[in-house]
Amino acid sequence: GDMVMKKQSTLDLEFMALLSEVMFGHGFAHYGYFEGGKAPDLTGQSLSNAQQAYFDKLADAIPDGVKTIFEIGSGTGANALALIGRGYDMTLLSPSVQMNQMAREKLPAGTEVIDATLEEFERDDMFDICLYAESFHYIDMTSALAKTERHAREGFVLFDYFRREAHRETDRTHSTHAEFLAALEAQGAFEVVSDEDVTAEIAPTFEIMNYVQTEKLAPFLERFRGELAREKPWRSWVLEKFAGKKLNRLATPSKRPGFFEEQNEYHLMVMKRRN
Ligand SMILES: C[S@@+](CC[C@H](N)C(=O)[O-])C[C@H]1O[C@@H](n2cnc3c(N)ncnc32)[C@H](O)[C@@H]1O
């Protein structure tokens, strides 16, 4: 049940990141940010541009004076590479061995990439800020806040989504925005400096993914599988036996239009340490 689901989604994430890396050359593993809440067209290219816009939005939120950043849930190192380009000193942490290897290959020698979950990371290094780009919701919230207090001298930046109250029960691993604020308040170490709801700007990501899956990928796979079944029945049998379910999933949108914004709210938040 649960373990298999977890593994599956890790593999999907890694595959998406690999595609982003080879198709568009950056390897961002986050959604797109669409200025004005509208995609100019439904292509992978505009999703890629929107992933870049997401990065720019994130980078602009980093408070002045910050030099060292601990990126938690660092994906393929795409944010880190661009932040190094902007002059920051980066340290990365992520449990994904595959993506960490991609990160090491693109980052300057000497940039540390730590193979671990934040929950199991036990060191006392201090950084100016911690950075969570679409990674906070993967991590146990209490543990994430405790570790942030332990590693962030000045504060942290969080760019991620929360479950809406009405959909709280659909997934126990995601917290609501109100739960996050309450946990932050209870901890007492940080205060919110800015909090922007960008759900509308993120939502077109799913319009593009749905379109690509239902209008492009699904008919392509259907034709491909039909042809294979006619011409190479034996190979077709093997493919269907071992990858049939996976292919069905690839061609089925995981989120119908409107689903994401109904269930989630995406926020860009900056927290600073209380004095
Ligand atoms: C959606 S990706 C975002 C990657 C990157 N921040 C970006 O913006 O492209 C989520 C990242 O969180 C990482 N992650 C998942 N569980 C984690 C945990 N418990 N502790 C730290 N990182 C985790 C994943 O391995 C992945 O690198």
The ligand as an SDF file (V2000), in Angstrom:
LIG
                    3D

 27 29  0  0  0  0  0  0  0  0999 V2000
    9.1440   18.6030   -5.8680 C   0  0  0  0  0  0  0  0  0  0  0  0
   10.8740   18.3280   -5.5650 S   0  0  0  0  0  0  0  0  0  0  0  0
   11.5130   19.9940   -5.5450 C   0  0  0  0  0  0  0  0  0  0  0  0
   12.9650   20.0340   -5.8950 C   0  0  0  0  0  0  0  0  0  0  0  0
   13.6250   21.4370   -5.9350 C   0  0  0  0  0  0  0  0  0  0  0  0
   13.4930   22.1440   -4.6710 N   0  0  0  0  0  0  0  0  0  0  0  0
   13.0690   22.2850   -7.0470 C   0  0  0  0  0  0  0  0  0  0  0  0
   12.4990   23.3390   -6.7690 O   0  0  0  0  0  0  0  0  0  0  0  0
   13.2270   21.9100   -8.2190 O   0  0  0  0  0  0  0  0  0  0  0  0
   10.8560   17.8130   -3.8540 C   0  0  0  0  0  0  0  0  0  0  0  0
   12.2120   17.5330   -3.2400 C   0  0  0  0  0  0  0  0  0  0  0  0
   12.0480   17.2230   -1.8450 O   0  0  0  0  0  0  0  0  0  0  0  0
   12.8450   16.0970   -1.5290 C   0  0  0  0  0  0  0  0  0  0  0  0
   12.3520   15.4410   -0.3100 N   0  0  0  0  0  0  0  0  0  0  0  0
   11.3480   14.5200   -0.1880 C   0  0  0  0  0  0  0  0  0  0  0  0
   11.2260   14.1280    1.0910 N   0  0  0  0  0  0  0  0  0  0  0  0
   12.1710   14.8020    1.8110 C   0  0  0  0  0  0  0  0  0  0  0  0
   12.5680   14.7930    3.2060 C   0  0  0  0  0  0  0  0  0  0  0  0
   11.9290   14.0350    4.0830 N   0  0  0  0  0  0  0  0  0  0  0  0
   13.5990   15.5950    3.5770 N   0  0  0  0  0  0  0  0  0  0  0  0
   14.2310   16.3910    2.6730 C   0  0  0  0  0  0  0  0  0  0  0  0
   13.9010   16.4270    1.3580 N   0  0  0  0  0  0  0  0  0  0  0  0
   12.8820   15.6460    0.9250 C   0  0  0  0  0  0  0  0  0  0  0  0
   12.7670   15.2660   -2.7960 C   0  0  0  0  0  0  0  0  0  0  0  0
   13.7970   14.3040   -2.8680 O   0  0  0  0  0  0  0  0  0  0  0  0
   12.9430   16.3590   -3.8520 C   0  0  0  0  0  0  0  0  0  0  0  0
   14.3010   16.6720   -3.9940 O   0  0  0  0  0  0  0  0  0  0  0  0
  1  2  1  0
  2  3  1  0
  2 10  1  0
  3  4  1  0
  4  5  1  0
  5  6  1  0
  5  7  1  0
  7  8  2  0
  7  9  1  0
 10 11  1  0
 11 12  1  0
 11 26  1  0
 12 13  1  0
 13 14  1  0
 13 24  1  0
 14 15  1  0
 14 23  1  0
 15 16  2  0
 16 17  1  0
 17 18  1  0
 17 23  2  0
 18 19  1  0
 18 20  2  0
 20 21  1  0
 21 22  2  0
 22 23  1  0
 24 25  1  0
 24 26  1  0
 26 27  1  0
M  CHG  2   2   1   9  -1
M  END
$$$$
